[in-house]
Amino acid sequence: MPASSYESASLAMPSSMAASARPSRVEQEVMGLFEEFRGPLLRYSLSLGLSIHDAEEVIQEVFLALFRHLHLDRSRRNLRGWLFRVTHNLALKQRLANQISIQRTAEDASVAEKHADPAPGPEEQASAAQRRGHLLAVVEALPEIDQLCLGLRAEGLRYREIATVLGMSLGSVSISLTRSLSRLARADGR
């Protein structure tokens, strides 16, 4: 807006609005200090271990604090030192907050891992069902006597008990079970 129209616009506005349209002395001072110290303060924040994003946020907080400090007519003595001290404190505070956040995230992951559902997932369930089906087909393909021996052994009977139940010799039971288990192991890929 040209100077003459700015002046005529400010004449039409109440004095309080005209004053707010122009930067105040404090705002101008803060903007000047921002231009002068933003880079060095940002580098200092980064040197304290902050990410660029966190360092930028710290710098914004520093200049907001500076604006409040100057707006309340507090000391203007050694503003450079004041800026670096406030940057230092806020950067350390942010770094600590980041460390706590990382620690909590790790703890949450650990808790989640401890409380994870131990049940197999859908892929594992499908794979197990496929394996059971394959092994069941192998068992059903065994001769009937081998199926009977295997079934009784699965029920916990000893070889001698199986021989008695089926009216077989102990050696025949042993051969039958060895043959059956060998076929199951081959079918299972072991």
Phi, psi and omega per residue, in radians:
M1 nan 2.257 3.107
P2 -1.057 2.719 -3.069
A3 -0.997 -0.747 -3.079
S4 -1.150 -0.664 3.127
S5 -1.302 -0.532 3.075
Y6 -1.100 -0.769 -3.137
E7 -1.150 -0.715 -3.130
S8 -1.207 -0.588 3.100
A9 -1.189 -0.686 -3.134
S10 -1.246 -0.449 3.077
L11 -1.233 -0.579 -3.121
A12 -1.324 -0.406 -3.118
M13 -1.530 2.664 3.000
P14 -1.063 2.715 -3.069
S15 -1.068 -0.565 3.134
S16 -1.172 -0.644 3.125
M17 -1.287 -0.655 3.123
A18 -1.108 -0.670 3.138
A19 -1.161 -0.636 -3.118
S20 -1.338 -0.327 3.128
A21 -1.290 -0.499 3.117
R22 -1.735 2.487 3.088
P23 -1.093 2.416 3.104
S24 -1.279 2.978 3.117
R25 -1.036 -0.722 -3.130
V26 -1.152 -0.770 3.126
E27 -1.062 -0.739 3.129
Q28 -1.112 -0.718 3.139
E29 -1.129 -0.755 3.138
V30 -1.129 -0.746 3.119
M31 -1.080 -0.702 3.100
G32 -1.115 -0.780 3.124
L33 -1.163 -0.607 3.099
F34 -1.070 -0.839 3.138
E35 -1.053 -0.685 -3.070
E36 -1.331 -0.693 -2.965
F37 -1.929 -0.095 -3.100
R38 -0.976 -0.887 -3.108
G39 -1.038 -0.933 3.135
P40 -1.073 -0.687 3.139
L41 -1.190 -0.646 3.097
L42 -1.121 -0.808 3.103
R43 -1.051 -0.718 3.132
Y44 -1.117 -0.739 3.109
S45 -1.077 -0.732 3.124
L46 -1.126 -0.627 -3.141
S47 -1.180 -0.332 3.109
L48 -1.534 0.103 3.031
G49 1.669 0.269 3.121
L50 -1.546 2.702 3.011
S51 -1.291 2.882 -3.140
I52 -1.065 -0.693 3.135
H53 -1.080 -0.854 -3.139
D54 -1.140 -0.671 3.133
A55 -1.118 -0.726 3.093
E56 -1.063 -0.734 3.132
E57 -1.139 -0.688 3.103
V58 -1.073 -0.774 -3.128
I59 -1.079 -0.709 3.091
Q60 -1.068 -0.754 3.123
E61 -1.123 -0.668 3.136
V62 -1.072 -0.817 -3.093
F63 -1.313 -0.439 2.997
L64 -1.184 -0.743 3.091
A65 -1.128 -0.666 3.099
L66 -1.097 -0.761 3.123
F67 -1.027 -0.810 3.125
R68 -1.097 -0.733 -3.128
H69 -1.028 -0.845 -3.111
L70 -1.298 -0.610 3.132
H71 -1.109 -0.534 3.100
L72 -1.530 0.202 3.121
D73 0.971 0.716 3.062
R74 -1.444 3.069 -3.025
S75 -0.974 2.368 3.080
R76 -1.798 0.093 -3.111
R77 -1.240 2.246 3.101
N78 0.953 0.958 3.127
L79 -1.104 -0.529 3.099
R80 -1.072 -0.854 3.101
G81 -1.088 -0.714 3.130
W82 -1.055 -0.791 -3.126
L83 -1.069 -0.766 -3.133
F84 -1.207 -0.620 3.131
R85 -1.171 -0.774 3.120
V86 -1.144 -0.710 3.097
T87 -1.061 -0.786 3.128
H88 -1.001 -0.895 -3.091
N89 -1.104 -0.788 -3.120
L90 -1.201 -0.631 3.123
A91 -1.156 -0.748 3.110
L92 -1.133 -0.673 3.097
K93 -1.096 -0.750 3.123
Q94 -1.158 -0.714 3.130
R95 -1.094 -0.730 3.094
L96 -1.115 -0.737 3.105
A97 -1.076 -0.695 3.107
N98 -1.111 -0.762 3.137
Q99 -1.109 -0.720 3.118
I100 -1.130 -0.716 3.128
S101 -1.096 -0.753 3.119
I102 -1.125 -0.737 3.133
Q103 -1.109 -0.758 3.123
R104 -1.126 -0.689 3.120
T105 -1.092 -0.749 3.119
A106 -1.134 -0.717 3.115
E107 -1.147 -0.721 3.113
D108 -1.089 -0.704 3.125
A109 -1.145 -0.674 3.123
S110 -1.143 -0.754 3.116
V111 -1.129 -0.740 3.133
A112 -1.103 -0.679 3.129
E113 -1.149 -0.691 3.132
K114 -1.177 -0.572 -3.088
H115 -1.747 0.206 3.136
A116 -1.123 2.552 3.137
D117 -1.128 2.072 -3.110
P118 -1.317 -0.171 3.141
A119 -1.139 2.520 3.111
P120 -1.121 2.625 3.117
G121 -1.328 3.072 -3.106
P122 -1.013 -0.686 3.134
E123 -1.147 -0.755 3.130
E124 -1.142 -0.686 3.116
Q125 -1.114 -0.753 3.134
A126 -1.120 -0.729 3.133
S127 -1.125 -0.752 3.128
A128 -1.129 -0.697 3.120
A129 -1.125 -0.701 3.121
Q130 -1.136 -0.738 3.127
R131 -1.108 -0.804 3.116
R132 -1.033 -0.770 3.129
G133 -1.061 -0.723 3.136
H134 -1.145 -0.798 -3.140
L135 -1.167 -0.643 3.099
L136 -1.105 -0.681 3.097
A137 -1.105 -0.672 3.103
V138 -1.133 -0.766 3.133
V139 -1.085 -0.761 -3.127
E140 -1.169 -0.401 3.111
A141 -1.450 -0.194 3.126
L142 -1.223 2.681 3.023
P143 -1.028 2.688 -3.043
E144 -1.007 -0.724 -3.109
I145 -1.127 -0.650 3.110
D146 -1.172 -0.691 3.094
Q147 -1.071 -0.749 -3.137
L148 -1.130 -0.790 3.113
C149 -1.052 -0.783 -3.123
L150 -1.122 -0.745 3.133
G151 -1.090 -0.747 3.132
L152 -1.198 -0.652 3.102
R153 -1.146 -0.679 3.115
A154 -1.118 -0.463 3.092
E155 -1.412 -0.063 3.051
G156 1.737 0.088 3.120
L157 -1.269 2.565 3.103
R158 -1.433 2.881 -3.108
Y159 -0.963 -0.805 -3.098
R160 -1.084 -0.698 3.127
E161 -1.168 -0.683 3.116
I162 -1.103 -0.768 3.140
A163 -1.049 -0.712 3.139
T164 -1.175 -0.813 -3.115
V165 -1.071 -0.766 -3.050
L166 -1.611 -0.092 -3.130
G167 1.162 0.711 -3.124
M168 -2.037 2.894 3.029
S169 -1.356 2.742 3.118
L170 -1.061 -0.685 3.130
G171 -1.120 -0.672 3.134
S172 -1.160 -0.689 3.100
V173 -1.097 -0.769 -3.133
S174 -1.083 -0.785 3.137
I175 -1.116 -0.765 -3.130
S176 -1.057 -0.825 -3.119
L177 -1.180 -0.696 3.115
T178 -1.080 -0.795 3.137
R179 -1.094 -0.791 -3.113
S180 -1.118 -0.822 -3.127
L181 -1.151 -0.590 3.099
S182 -1.143 -0.770 3.104
R183 -1.109 -0.727 3.129
L184 -1.131 -0.710 3.136
A185 -1.128 -0.747 3.111
R186 -1.120 -0.730 -3.126
A187 -1.164 -0.525 -3.119
D188 -1.498 -0.079 3.105
G189 1.401 0.406 -3.139
R190 -1.708 nan nan
